[in-house]
């Protein structure tokens, strides 16, 4: 949902302008729905795709960052080494365990779970901004906060696995022109480098 509201809307508006005879209906939701049964032509999914019969076209990859409010770090102490993560509380994601989310290119234990859990990245960002803990969040959510120093990146040398951003649709014998146009538009809009990177 966060990705959709922040980045898909503008691209969809441009697509609708380019194709005035097409009806464009967009629904933002964090739950994975059965596209065929729900009547959707396609979806954008962020994160690793489980084995599926869906056709997948990668749009881009999004890096993630460990972030904290500067006041939080001043109050609870800086995080200079990966081992110090265990001394801090992480805003949790209701849909996943911390160990599933906090995976890096080098060994590092995840922080302790916070008493605060959310089911949406934007909501997690809000809790971090309020100083209730640290979080590992997609760059597409926090890049403006990092640029404006409302949030600070913690341990940038720890590189989390990036999140793939993909267009998916049910397999079809002959791809409808409207579907091909929309997928090609998304691929072109995201290009090799996402707009927020």
FIKOLZA-1660 file (N, C-alpha, C; in steps of 0.1 Angstrom, whole numbers, plus 5000, padded with zeros to 4 digits):
% residues 197
   i   px   py   pz ch aa at
   1 5008 4988 5000  A  X  N
   1 5000 5000 5000  A  X CA
   1 5009 5013 5000  A  X  C
   2 5019 5013 5008  A  X  N
   2 5028 5024 5009  A  X CA
   2 5035 5027 4995  A  X  C
   3 5039 5016 4989  A  X  N
   3 5045 5018 4976  A  X CA
   3 5035 5023 4966  A  X  C
   4 5023 5018 4966  A  X  N
   4 5013 5023 4957  A  X CA
   4 5010 5038 4958  A  X  C
   5 5007 5042 4971  A  X  N
   5 5003 5055 4973  A  X CA
   5 5014 5065 4970  A  X  C
   6 5027 5061 4973  A  X  N
   6 5038 5070 4971  A  X CA
   6 5043 5071 4957  A  X  C
   7 5042 5060 4950  A  X  N
   7 5049 5059 4937  A  X CA
   7 5041 5055 4925  A  X  C
   8 5031 5047 4927  A  X  N
   8 5023 5042 4915  A  X CA
   8 5013 5052 4910  A  X  C
   9 5007 5060 4919  A  X  N
   9 4997 5070 4915  A  X CA
   9 5001 5079 4904  A  X  C
  10 5013 5085 4905  A  X  N
  10 5018 5094 4894  A  X CA
  10 5020 5087 4881  A  X  C
  11 5025 5075 4882  A  X  N
  11 5027 5067 4870  A  X CA
  11 5014 5063 4863  A  X  C
  12 5004 5060 4872  A  X  N
  12 4991 5056 4867  A  X CA
  12 4984 5068 4860  A  X  C
  13 4986 5080 4866  A  X  N
  13 4980 5092 4861  A  X CA
  13 4986 5095 4847  A  X  C
  14 4999 5093 4846  A  X  N
  14 5005 5095 4832  A  X CA
  14 5000 5085 4822  A  X  C
  15 4999 5073 4827  A  X  N
  15 4994 5062 4818  A  X CA
  15 4979 5065 4813  A  X  C
  16 4971 5069 4823  A  X  N
  16 4957 5073 4820  A  X CA
  16 4956 5084 4810  A  X  C
  17 4965 5094 4811  A  X  N
  17 4966 5105 4802  A  X CA
  17 4970 5101 4788  A  X  C
  18 4979 5091 4787  A  X  N
  18 4984 5087 4774  A  X CA
  18 4974 5078 4767  A  X  C
  19 4965 5072 4775  A  X  N
  19 4955 5063 4769  A  X CA
  19 4941 5066 4774  A  X  C
  20 4935 5077 4768  A  X  N
  20 4922 5082 4773  A  X CA
  20 4910 5072 4771  A  X  C
  21 4912 5062 4762  A  X  N
  21 4901 5053 4760  A  X CA
  21 4901 5041 4769  A  X  C
  22 4911 5040 4778  A  X  N
  22 4912 5029 4787  A  X CA
  22 4906 5033 4801  A  X  C
  23 4899 5024 4807  A  X  N
  23 4894 5026 4820  A  X CA
  23 4905 5021 4830  A  X  C
  24 4909 5029 4839  A  X  N
  24 4920 5026 4848  A  X CA
  24 4915 5025 4862  A  X  C
  25 4915 5013 4868  A  X  N
  25 4910 5011 4882  A  X CA
  25 4922 5006 4890  A  X  C
  26 4925 5013 4901  A  X  N
  26 4936 5009 4910  A  X CA
  26 4931 5007 4924  A  X  C
  27 4935 4996 4930  A  X  N
  27 4932 4993 4944  A  X CA
  27 4944 4991 4952  A  X  C
  28 4946 4998 4963  A  X  N
  28 4958 4997 4971  A  X CA
  28 4955 4988 4983  A  X  C
  29 4963 4978 4985  A  X  N
  29 4960 4968 4995  A  X CA
  29 4973 4961 4999  A  X  C
  30 4976 4958 5011  A  X  N
  30 4988 4951 5015  A  X CA
  30 4986 4935 5015  A  X  C
  31 4973 4931 5013  A  X  N
  31 4971 4916 5013  A  X CA
  31 4973 4911 4999  A  X  C
  32 4977 4899 4998  A  X  N
  32 4979 4893 4985  A  X CA
  32 4966 4886 4981  A  X  C
  33 4960 4890 4970  A  X  N
  33 4948 4885 4965  A  X CA
  33 4950 4876 4953  A  X  C
  34 4940 4867 4951  A  X  N
  34 4940 4858 4939  A  X CA
  34 4936 4867 4928  A  X  C
  35 4945 4871 4919  A  X  N
  35 4942 4880 4908  A  X CA
  35 4931 4875 4899  A  X  C
  36 4932 4863 4895  A  X  N
  36 4922 4857 4886  A  X CA
  36 4908 4857 4892  A  X  C
  37 4907 4853 4904  A  X  N
  37 4894 4853 4911  A  X CA
  37 4888 4866 4914  A  X  C
  38 4897 4876 4916  A  X  N
  38 4893 4889 4920  A  X CA
  38 4890 4898 4909  A  X  C
  39 4894 4894 4897  A  X  N
  39 4891 4902 4885  A  X CA
  39 4901 4912 4881  A  X  C
  40 4913 4912 4888  A  X  N
  40 4924 4921 4885  A  X CA
  40 4932 4916 4873  A  X  C
  41 4936 4926 4864  A  X  N
  41 4944 4922 4853  A  X CA
  41 4959 4920 4858  A  X  C
  42 4963 4928 4867  A  X  N
  42 4977 4927 4872  A  X CA
  42 4979 4933 4885  A  X  C
  43 4990 4931 4892  A  X  N
  43 4993 4937 4905  A  X CA
  43 5008 4940 4905  A  X  C
  44 5011 4949 4914  A  X  N
  44 5026 4952 4917  A  X CA
  44 5028 4946 4931  A  X  C
  45 5038 4938 4932  A  X  N
  45 5041 4931 4945  A  X CA
  45 5056 4935 4948  A  X  C
  46 5058 4938 4961  A  X  N
  46 5071 4942 4966  A  X CA
  46 5075 4931 4975  A  X  C
  47 5087 4926 4973  A  X  N
  47 5093 4915 4981  A  X CA
  47 5094 4902 4973  A  X  C
  48 5101 4892 4979  A  X  N
  48 5103 4880 4972  A  X CA
  48 5090 4873 4969  A  X  C
  49 5089 4868 4957  A  X  N
  49 5076 4861 4953  A  X CA
  49 5078 4846 4957  A  X  C
  50 5068 4841 4963  A  X  N
  50 5068 4826 4965  A  X CA
  50 5065 4819 4952  A  X  C
  51 5068 4806 4951  A  X  N
  51 5065 4799 4939  A  X CA
  51 5051 4801 4935  A  X  C
  52 5048 4804 4923  A  X  N
  52 5035 4808 4919  A  X CA
  52 5033 4805 4904  A  X  C
  53 5021 4804 4900  A  X  N
  53 5018 4803 4886  A  X CA
  53 5018 4816 4879  A  X  C
  54 5019 4827 4886  A  X  N
  54 5018 4841 4880  A  X CA
  54 5030 4844 4871  A  X  C
  55 5028 4852 4861  A  X  N
  55 5038 4857 4853  A  X CA
  55 5044 4869 4860  A  X  C
  56 5058 4869 4861  A  X  N
  56 5064 4880 4868  A  X CA
  56 5074 4888 4859  A  X  C
  57 5073 4901 4860  A  X  N
  57 5082 4910 4853  A  X CA
  57 5088 4920 4863  A  X  C
  58 5101 4919 4865  A  X  N
  58 5108 4927 4875  A  X CA
  58 5108 4942 4870  A  X  C
  59 5104 4951 4879  A  X  N
  59 5104 4965 4876  A  X CA
  59 5117 4972 4881  A  X  C
  60 5121 4969 4893  A  X  N
  60 5133 4974 4899  A  X CA
  60 5136 4967 4912  A  X  C
  61 5146 4971 4919  A  X  N
  61 5149 4966 4932  A  X CA
  61 5150 4978 4941  A  X  C
  62 5145 4976 4954  A  X  N
  62 5146 4987 4963  A  X CA
  62 5155 4983 4975  A  X  C
  63 5165 4991 4978  A  X  N
  63 5173 4988 4989  A  X CA
  63 5166 4991 5002  A  X  C
  64 5170 4986 5013  A  X  N
  64 5164 4989 5026  A  X CA
  64 5174 4995 5035  A  X  C
  65 5169 5002 5046  A  X  N
  65 5179 5008 5055  A  X CA
  65 5174 5006 5069  A  X  C
  66 5183 5005 5079  A  X  N
  66 5180 5005 5093  A  X CA
  66 5179 5020 5097  A  X  C
  67 5168 5024 5102  A  X  N
  67 5166 5038 5105  A  X CA
  67 5162 5041 5120  A  X  C
  68 5166 5053 5124  A  X  N
  68 5163 5057 5138  A  X CA
  68 5161 5072 5138  A  X  C
  69 5153 5076 5148  A  X  N
  69 5151 5091 5150  A  X CA
  69 5164 5096 5157  A  X  C
  70 5169 5107 5153  A  X  N
  70 5181 5112 5160  A  X CA
  70 5180 5114 5175  A  X  C
  71 5168 5118 5180  A  X  N
  71 5165 5119 5194  A  X CA
  71 5166 5106 5201  A  X  C
  72 5160 5095 5194  A  X  N
  72 5161 5082 5200  A  X CA
  72 5175 5078 5202  A  X  C
  73 5184 5080 5192  A  X  N
  73 5198 5076 5193  A  X CA
  73 5205 5084 5204  A  X  C
  74 5201 5096 5206  A  X  N
  74 5207 5104 5217  A  X CA
  74 5203 5099 5230  A  X  C
  75 5191 5095 5231  A  X  N
  75 5186 5090 5244  A  X CA
  75 5191 5075 5247  A  X  C
  76 5191 5067 5237  A  X  N
  76 5194 5053 5239  A  X CA
  76 5209 5049 5235  A  X  C
  77 5216 5058 5230  A  X  N
  77 5230 5056 5226  A  X CA
  77 5231 5052 5211  A  X  C
  78 5243 5056 5205  A  X  N
  78 5245 5053 5191  A  X CA
  78 5247 5038 5189  A  X  C
  79 5244 5034 5177  A  X  N
  79 5246 5020 5173  A  X CA
  79 5258 5020 5163  A  X  C
  80 5270 5015 5168  A  X  N
  80 5282 5016 5161  A  X CA
  80 5286 5002 5155  A  X  C
  81 5281 4991 5161  A  X  N
  81 5285 4978 5157  A  X CA
  81 5273 4970 5156  A  X  C
  82 5272 4960 5147  A  X  N
  82 5261 4951 5146  A  X CA
  82 5256 4944 5159  A  X  C
  83 5266 4941 5167  A  X  N
  83 5262 4935 5180  A  X CA
  83 5254 4944 5189  A  X  C
  84 5254 4957 5187  A  X  N
  84 5247 4966 5195  A  X CA
  84 5232 4966 5191  A  X  C
  85 5228 4960 5180  A  X  N
  85 5214 4960 5176  A  X CA
  85 5206 4953 5187  A  X  C
  86 5212 4943 5194  A  X  N
  86 5205 4936 5204  A  X CA
  86 5201 4944 5216  A  X  C
  87 5207 4956 5217  A  X  N
  87 5204 4965 5228  A  X CA
  87 5192 4975 5225  A  X  C
  88 5186 4973 5213  A  X  N
  88 5176 4983 5209  A  X CA
  88 5163 4975 5204  A  X  C
  89 5152 4982 5206  A  X  N
  89 5139 4976 5203  A  X CA
  89 5136 4980 5188  A  X  C
  90 5131 4970 5181  A  X  N
  90 5127 4972 5167  A  X CA
  90 5112 4972 5166  A  X  C
  91 5107 4982 5159  A  X  N
  91 5093 4983 5155  A  X CA
  91 5090 4971 5146  A  X  C
  92 5081 4963 5150  A  X  N
  92 5079 4950 5143  A  X CA
  92 5068 4951 5132  A  X  C
  93 5069 4942 5123  A  X  N
  93 5058 4941 5113  A  X CA
  93 5050 4929 5117  A  X  C
  94 5037 4931 5118  A  X  N
  94 5028 4920 5122  A  X CA
  94 5028 4908 5113  A  X  C
  95 5031 4910 5101  A  X  N
  95 5030 4899 5091  A  X CA
  95 5043 4890 5091  A  X  C
  96 5054 4895 5097  A  X  N
  96 5066 4887 5097  A  X CA
  96 5074 4888 5110  A  X  C
  97 5082 4877 5112  A  X  N
  97 5090 4877 5124  A  X CA
  97 5103 4886 5121  A  X  C
  98 5109 4892 5132  A  X  N
  98 5121 4900 5129  A  X CA
  98 5132 4893 5122  A  X  C
  99 5134 4880 5126  A  X  N
  99 5144 4872 5119  A  X CA
  99 5143 4871 5104  A  X  C
 100 5130 4871 5100  A  X  N
 100 5128 4870 5085  A  X CA
 100 5131 4883 5078  A  X  C
 101 5129 4894 5085  A  X  N
 101 5131 4908 5079  A  X CA
 101 5146 4912 5080  A  X  C
 102 5152 4910 5092  A  X  N
 102 5165 4915 5095  A  X CA
 102 5176 4905 5090  A  X  C
 103 5177 4904 5077  A  X  N
 103 5187 4896 5071  A  X CA
 103 5197 4904 5063  A  X  C
 104 5210 4902 5065  A  X  N
 104 5220 4910 5058  A  X CA
 104 5230 4902 5051  A  X  C
 105 5239 4909 5044  A  X  N
 105 5250 4903 5037  A  X CA
 105 5261 4897 5046  A  X  C
 106 5261 4901 5059  A  X  N
 106 5270 4896 5069  A  X CA
 106 5262 4892 5081  A  X  C
 107 5268 4883 5089  A  X  N
 107 5260 4879 5101  A  X CA
 107 5257 4890 5110  A  X  C
 108 5245 4891 5115  A  X  N
 108 5241 4901 5125  A  X CA
 108 5228 4897 5131  A  X  C
 109 5228 4897 5144  A  X  N
 109 5215 4893 5151  A  X CA
 109 5205 4905 5151  A  X  C
 110 5192 4901 5149  A  X  N
 110 5183 4912 5149  A  X CA
 110 5181 4918 5163  A  X  C
 111 5176 4931 5163  A  X  N
 111 5173 4937 5176  A  X CA
 111 5162 4929 5183  A  X  C
 112 5159 4934 5195  A  X  N
 112 5148 4927 5203  A  X CA
 112 5135 4933 5198  A  X  C
 113 5125 4924 5198  A  X  N
 113 5112 4930 5194  A  X CA
 113 5107 4941 5203  A  X  C
 114 5101 4951 5197  A  X  N
 114 5095 4962 5205  A  X CA
 114 5081 4958 5209  A  X  C
 115 5076 4965 5218  A  X  N
 115 5062 4963 5222  A  X CA
 115 5052 4969 5212  A  X  C
 116 5058 4975 5202  A  X  N
 116 5049 4982 5191  A  X CA
 116 5051 4974 5178  A  X  C
 117 5040 4969 5173  A  X  N
 117 5040 4962 5160  A  X CA
 117 5029 4968 5151  A  X  C
 118 5033 4969 5138  A  X  N
 118 5024 4975 5128  A  X CA
 118 5022 4965 5117  A  X  C
 119 5012 4968 5108  A  X  N
 119 5010 4959 5097  A  X CA
 119 5013 4966 5084  A  X  C
 120 5020 4978 5084  A  X  N
 120 5022 4986 5073  A  X CA
 120 5035 4994 5075  A  X  C
 121 5043 4995 5064  A  X  N
 121 5056 5002 5065  A  X CA
 121 5055 5017 5068  A  X  C
 122 5045 5023 5063  A  X  N
 122 5043 5037 5065  A  X CA
 122 5040 5040 5080  A  X  C
 123 5032 5030 5086  A  X  N
 123 5029 5031 5100  A  X CA
 123 5041 5029 5109  A  X  C
 124 5049 5019 5104  A  X  N
 124 5062 5017 5111  A  X CA
 124 5071 5029 5111  A  X  C
 125 5072 5035 5100  A  X  N
 125 5079 5048 5098  A  X CA
 125 5075 5058 5108  A  X  C
 126 5061 5060 5110  A  X  N
 126 5056 5069 5119  A  X CA
 126 5060 5066 5134  A  X  C
 127 5061 5054 5137  A  X  N
 127 5066 5050 5151  A  X CA
 127 5080 5053 5153  A  X  C
 128 5088 5051 5142  A  X  N
 128 5103 5054 5143  A  X CA
 128 5104 5069 5144  A  X  C
 129 5097 5077 5137  A  X  N
 129 5098 5092 5137  A  X CA
 129 5094 5097 5151  A  X  C
 130 5085 5089 5158  A  X  N
 130 5082 5093 5172  A  X CA
 130 5091 5088 5182  A  X  C
 131 5102 5081 5178  A  X  N
 131 5112 5077 5187  A  X CA
 131 5109 5064 5195  A  X  C
 132 5100 5056 5190  A  X  N
 132 5096 5044 5198  A  X CA
 132 5105 5032 5195  A  X  C
 133 5115 5033 5186  A  X  N
 133 5124 5022 5183  A  X CA
 133 5130 5024 5170  A  X  C
 134 5137 5014 5165  A  X  N
 134 5144 5014 5152  A  X CA
 134 5136 5005 5143  A  X  C
 135 5139 5006 5130  A  X  N
 135 5132 4997 5120  A  X CA
 135 5140 4996 5108  A  X  C
 136 5138 4984 5101  A  X  N
 136 5144 4982 5088  A  X CA
 136 5133 4984 5078  A  X  C
 137 5135 4995 5070  A  X  N
 137 5124 4999 5061  A  X CA
 137 5129 5000 5047  A  X  C
 138 5120 4999 5037  A  X  N
 138 5123 5001 5023  A  X CA
 138 5127 5016 5021  A  X  C
 139 5137 5017 5013  A  X  N
 139 5141 5031 5009  A  X CA
 139 5130 5039 5003  A  X  C
 140 5121 5033 4996  A  X  N
 140 5110 5041 4990  A  X CA
 140 5101 5047 5000  A  X  C
 141 5102 5043 5013  A  X  N
 141 5094 5049 5023  A  X CA
 141 5102 5060 5031  A  X  C
 142 5115 5058 5033  A  X  N
 142 5123 5066 5042  A  X CA
 142 5132 5076 5035  A  X  C
 143 5134 5075 5021  A  X  N
 143 5144 5083 5015  A  X CA
 143 5143 5098 5018  A  X  C
 144 5131 5103 5018  A  X  N
 144 5129 5118 5021  A  X CA
 144 5133 5121 5035  A  X  C
 145 5130 5112 5045  A  X  N
 145 5133 5114 5059  A  X CA
 145 5148 5114 5061  A  X  C
 146 5155 5105 5053  A  X  N
 146 5170 5105 5054  A  X CA
 146 5176 5117 5048  A  X  C
 147 5171 5121 5037  A  X  N
 147 5176 5133 5030  A  X CA
 147 5174 5146 5039  A  X  C
 148 5163 5147 5046  A  X  N
 148 5160 5158 5055  A  X CA
 148 5165 5156 5069  A  X  C
 149 5171 5145 5072  A  X  N
 149 5177 5141 5085  A  X CA
 149 5167 5141 5096  A  X  C
 150 5154 5138 5093  A  X  N
 150 5144 5134 5103  A  X CA
 150 5147 5121 5108  A  X  C
 151 5153 5112 5100  A  X  N
 151 5157 5099 5104  A  X CA
 151 5172 5098 5100  A  X  C
 152 5179 5089 5107  A  X  N
 152 5193 5087 5104  A  X CA
 152 5195 5072 5100  A  X  C
 153 5203 5069 5091  A  X  N
 153 5206 5055 5087  A  X CA
 153 5216 5049 5097  A  X  C
 154 5213 5038 5103  A  X  N
 154 5221 5031 5112  A  X CA
 154 5229 5020 5105  A  X  C
 155 5241 5018 5108  A  X  N
 155 5250 5007 5103  A  X CA
 155 5248 5006 5088  A  X  C
 156 5251 5016 5080  A  X  N
 156 5250 5015 5065  A  X CA
 156 5258 5004 5059  A  X  C
 157 5269 5000 5067  A  X  N
 157 5277 4989 5061  A  X CA
 157 5270 4975 5061  A  X  C
 158 5260 4974 5069  A  X  N
 158 5251 4962 5069  A  X CA
 158 5242 4963 5057  A  X  C
 159 5243 4955 5047  A  X  N
 159 5235 4956 5035  A  X CA
 159 5224 4945 5036  A  X  C
 160 5211 4950 5038  A  X  N
 160 5200 4940 5037  A  X CA
 160 5197 4936 5023  A  X  C
 161 5191 4924 5022  A  X  N
 161 5187 4920 5008  A  X CA
 161 5177 4930 5003  A  X  C
 162 5179 4935 4990  A  X  N
 162 5170 4944 4985  A  X CA
 162 5156 4938 4982  A  X  C
 163 5146 4946 4982  A  X  N
 163 5133 4941 4978  A  X CA
 163 5130 4942 4963  A  X  C
 164 5127 4931 4957  A  X  N
 164 5123 4932 4943  A  X CA
 164 5109 4938 4942  A  X  C
 165 5107 4947 4932  A  X  N
 165 5094 4953 4929  A  X CA
 165 5090 4947 4915  A  X  C
 166 5079 4940 4915  A  X  N
 166 5075 4932 4903  A  X CA
 166 5061 4935 4899  A  X  C
 167 5059 4934 4886  A  X  N
 167 5045 4934 4881  A  X CA
 167 5042 4919 4879  A  X  C
 168 5030 4915 4883  A  X  N
 168 5026 4901 4882  A  X CA
 168 5012 4900 4876  A  X  C
 169 5009 4890 4868  A  X  N
 169 4996 4888 4863  A  X CA
 169 4994 4873 4860  A  X  C
 170 4981 4869 4859  A  X  N
 170 4978 4855 4856  A  X CA
 170 4983 4851 4842  A  X  C
 171 4987 4839 4840  A  X  N
 171 4992 4835 4827  A  X CA
 171 4980 4836 4817  A  X  C
 172 4983 4841 4805  A  X  N
 172 4972 4842 4795  A  X CA
 172 4979 4837 4782  A  X  C
 173 4970 4831 4773  A  X  N
 173 4975 4826 4761  A  X CA
 173 4980 4838 4752  A  X  C
 174 4971 4848 4751  A  X  N
 174 4974 4860 4743  A  X CA
 174 4972 4872 4752  A  X  C
 175 4983 4878 4754  A  X  N
 175 4983 4890 4763  A  X CA
 175 4975 4901 4758  A  X  C
 176 4965 4906 4765  A  X  N
 176 4956 4917 4760  A  X CA
 176 4965 4929 4758  A  X  C
 177 4962 4937 4747  A  X  N
 177 4970 4949 4745  A  X CA
 177 4970 4959 4757  A  X  C
 178 4958 4960 4764  A  X  N
 178 4958 4969 4776  A  X CA
 178 4968 4965 4786  A  X  C
 179 4969 4952 4788  A  X  N
 179 4978 4946 4798  A  X CA
 179 4993 4949 4794  A  X  C
 180 4996 4946 4781  A  X  N
 180 5009 4948 4776  A  X CA
 180 5013 4963 4777  A  X  C
 181 5004 4972 4774  A  X  N
 181 5006 4986 4775  A  X CA
 181 5010 4991 4789  A  X  C
 182 5002 4986 4798  A  X  N
 182 5004 4990 4813  A  X CA
 182 5017 4984 4818  A  X  C
 183 5020 4972 4815  A  X  N
 183 5032 4966 4820  A  X CA
 183 5044 4973 4814  A  X  C
 184 5044 4975 4801  A  X  N
 184 5055 4983 4794  A  X CA
 184 5057 4997 4800  A  X  C
 185 5045 5003 4803  A  X  N
 185 5046 5017 4809  A  X CA
 185 5053 5016 4823  A  X  C
 186 5050 5006 4831  A  X  N
 186 5056 5005 4844  A  X CA
 186 5071 5002 4843  A  X  C
 187 5075 4993 4834  A  X  N
 187 5089 4990 4831  A  X CA
 187 5097 5003 4827  A  X  C
 188 5091 5010 4818  A  X  N
 188 5097 5022 4813  A  X CA
 188 5098 5033 4825  A  X  C
 189 5087 5034 4833  A  X  N
 189 5087 5044 4843  A  X CA
 189 5097 5041 4854  A  X  C
 190 5099 5029 4858  A  X  N
 190 5109 5026 4868  A  X CA
 190 5123 5024 4862  A  X  C
 191 5124 5020 4850  A  X  N
 191 5137 5019 4843  A  X CA
 191 5147 5011 4851  A  X  C
 192 5159 5013 4849  A  X  N
 192 5170 5006 4856  A  X CA
 192 5172 5012 4870  A  X  C
 193 5167 5024 4872  A  X  N
 193 5170 5030 4885  A  X CA
 193 5157 5036 4890  A  X  C
 194 5152 5032 4902  A  X  N
 194 5139 5037 4907  A  X CA
 194 5140 5052 4910  A  X  C
 195 5129 5059 4908  A  X  N
 195 5129 5074 4910  A  X CA
 195 5134 5079 4923  A  X  C
 196 5133 5071 4934  A  X  N
 196 5137 5076 4947  A  X CA
 196 5152 5072 4950  A  X  C
 197 5159 5066 4941  A  X  N
 197 5173 5062 4944  A  X CA
 197 5183 5072 4939  A  X  C
% end
